[in-house]
Amino acid sequence: MPDSPITGPADFDLGSIVEGLRQSRDVLHNVRYRGPVRPPPSREAIVETVGQLTMALFPAHYGKLGNGSGAVTPEMIDDFVAGVLAKALPALCEHLRGTLPFAAESVPADDELFRQARDITCEVAADLPRIRGLLVSDLRAAYAGDPAATGHSEILLVYPGMAAIIHYRLAHVLHRLGARFLARQICEIAHSQTGIDIHPGAQIGGSFFIDHGTGVVIGETAVIGERVRLYQAVTLGARSFPADDTGALIKGRLRHPIVEDDVVIYAGATILGRITVGRGSTIGGSVWLTHSVPPNSQITQAQLRSNEPDRQG
């Protein structure tokens, strides 16, 4: 045991430590954000805002009254939704003001930043009915596709796949409107909660169902059609990452799969590269697929092995 515990700053050479950190920031390991200091929103604040938007989308399921009087009744739903949005939308605008500079090529002036945040917030607000329609189609697809589901309420309140899709649908709109930093934060919150990793840039059609879900990965440029079903540990990923002459990865390339309508992909399948899985196809469990397949294909491990060249000769 030491003779005496550490009691305060005098026990350290704080001047030397602070100087070393300044050298790291300014000279040696400079990755600092160059704009004015504006702390990003906390994770907790974003979680709260997403929760409020979810309440506005599904007030009968997620709505709670702050006065302790219980659940929202049908007679008060419209007033409840208006009250929730009156809190959520200004908060969203503030989150945007705090995060838009991180994705900008040049830092906008404060008035321009406020205008961008306000315009994006207005567009998201106007799009909420369409987002809800997509989510209802996802909810119905989950109920139709899972014999264990006892009802829509169970799926909406319990299923991790539904939680991930709610986050994704909201984040995708933000991503499309240029708020990529905040969109990614929202999807990463869902990832940490559910184990489902959907990039907000992915394009996903309606009636989308993720069963079980743990370990699902959907990359940025993936395109998924209508009525697609994925099981746990499915990866829609990139096969390679081309680099430029300096060795830096080339960003923005279309590198993830296209999955057409009415496709089912079973557990553990890995689909890589800008390939197309044709309409109505079924991809079996643990398949590793790196080439396009035509509509109505039935792909299994056994089929893939039988098509491999004989390497023994």
TAURNOR-V974115 format. One record per residue. OMEGA is omega in degrees with one decimal (NA if undefined). Layout:
omega=OMEGA
omega=OMEGA
//
This chain:
omega=176.9
omega=-179.6
omega=-179.6
omega=178.3
omega=172.7
omega=-172.9
omega=-178.8
omega=-177.2
omega=-178.0
omega=179.8
omega=-178.4
omega=171.5
omega=-173.6
omega=179.5
omega=179.5
omega=-179.8
omega=179.9
omega=177.8
omega=178.9
omega=178.0
omega=176.2
omega=178.0
omega=178.5
omega=-178.6
omega=-169.0
omega=-169.9
omega=-166.4
omega=-171.6
omega=-168.9
omega=172.3
omega=-173.7
omega=169.7
omega=-170.3
omega=-178.3
omega=176.7
omega=-179.6
omega=176.4
omega=-174.6
omega=176.9
omega=178.1
omega=178.5
omega=175.9
omega=-178.5
omega=179.8
omega=178.5
omega=177.3
omega=-179.7
omega=-178.8
omega=176.7
omega=176.4
omega=178.3
omega=177.8
omega=176.7
omega=175.4
omega=179.1
omega=179.7
omega=-176.4
omega=-172.7
omega=-178.7
omega=-178.3
omega=-174.3
omega=-174.0
omega=175.3
omega=177.2
omega=-176.9
omega=-177.2
omega=177.0
omega=-176.6
omega=173.2
omega=-172.9
omega=177.6
omega=178.0
omega=-179.2
omega=-177.1
omega=-174.9
omega=-172.7
omega=-176.5
omega=178.3
omega=178.8
omega=-179.7
omega=178.8
omega=179.6
omega=178.7
omega=-179.9
omega=178.0
omega=174.9
omega=-171.8
omega=-173.9
omega=172.7
omega=177.6
omega=177.2
omega=178.6
omega=178.0
omega=176.6
omega=179.1
omega=177.8
omega=-179.0
omega=-175.1
omega=-179.3
omega=-179.4
omega=-176.5
omega=179.7
omega=-177.0
omega=176.4
omega=174.4
omega=-174.7
omega=-179.6
omega=173.5
omega=-174.6
omega=-178.7
omega=177.6
omega=178.2
omega=178.4
omega=179.7
omega=179.1
omega=-179.0
omega=179.7
omega=-178.2
omega=179.2
omega=179.0
omega=178.9
omega=179.4
omega=176.5
omega=-179.6
omega=-179.5
omega=-176.8
omega=-175.8
omega=177.1
omega=178.1
omega=178.7
omega=179.4
omega=177.9
omega=176.8
omega=-178.9
omega=175.8
omega=176.4
omega=176.4
omega=179.6
omega=178.9
omega=178.0
omega=178.6
omega=179.8
omega=179.6
omega=-172.8
omega=-176.5
omega=-179.4
omega=179.3
omega=-176.9
omega=-179.6
omega=179.6
omega=-179.0
omega=-178.7
omega=178.7
omega=-179.0
omega=-175.6
omega=-173.3
omega=-170.0
omega=-169.5
omega=178.5
omega=178.1
omega=179.4
omega=177.8
omega=179.9
omega=-178.5
omega=175.9
omega=178.1
omega=-178.4
omega=-176.4
omega=177.3
omega=-177.0
omega=-177.8
omega=177.8
omega=177.9
omega=179.6
omega=-179.7
omega=-178.9
omega=175.1
omega=-179.7
omega=-170.0
omega=-179.1
omega=179.7
omega=178.0
omega=179.9
omega=176.9
omega=-178.6
omega=179.5
omega=177.5
omega=172.9
omega=177.2
omega=178.9
omega=-178.1
omega=-178.7
omega=-169.5
omega=-173.0
omega=-179.8
omega=-172.9
omega=178.2
omega=175.3
omega=-177.2
omega=178.3
omega=178.4
omega=178.4
omega=-173.5
omega=179.8
omega=-177.0
omega=179.6
omega=-178.2
omega=-176.6
omega=172.1
omega=-178.8
omega=-176.0
omega=164.5
omega=-173.3
omega=176.5
omega=176.8
omega=177.5
omega=178.1
omega=-172.8
omega=-171.4
omega=-173.6
omega=175.7
omega=175.8
omega=-176.8
omega=-176.7
omega=-178.4
omega=171.7
omega=177.9
omega=179.4
omega=176.4
omega=173.2
omega=-173.8
omega=173.5
omega=173.5
omega=176.7
omega=168.2
omega=-168.4
omega=179.1
omega=-179.5
omega=-178.0
omega=-178.0
omega=-179.2
omega=179.6
omega=176.6
omega=-175.2
omega=179.8
omega=-177.7
omega=178.8
omega=179.2
omega=176.7
omega=-176.1
omega=174.2
omega=179.9
omega=175.7
omega=-168.9
omega=-178.2
omega=-172.7
omega=166.9
omega=178.9
omega=-175.4
omega=-173.9
omega=168.7
omega=177.2
omega=173.6
omega=179.5
omega=-173.1
omega=-166.8
omega=172.6
omega=179.5
omega=178.8
omega=-177.3
omega=-168.7
omega=172.9
omega=-179.5
omega=178.8
omega=-178.1
omega=171.0
omega=-170.7
omega=-178.6
omega=174.0
omega=-177.6
omega=173.3
omega=178.5
omega=-174.4
omega=-178.9
omega=175.4
omega=176.2
omega=173.4
omega=-170.6
omega=179.9
omega=175.6
omega=-179.7
omega=175.5
omega=-176.2
omega=178.2
omega=176.0
omega=176.5
omega=173.5
omega=-172.6
omega=177.0
omega=176.0
omega=-178.2
omega=178.6
omega=-178.8
omega=179.5
omega=-178.6
omega=179.2
omega=178.7
omega=176.3
omega=177.9
omega=-176.7
omega=-176.5
omega=-176.4
omega=NA
//
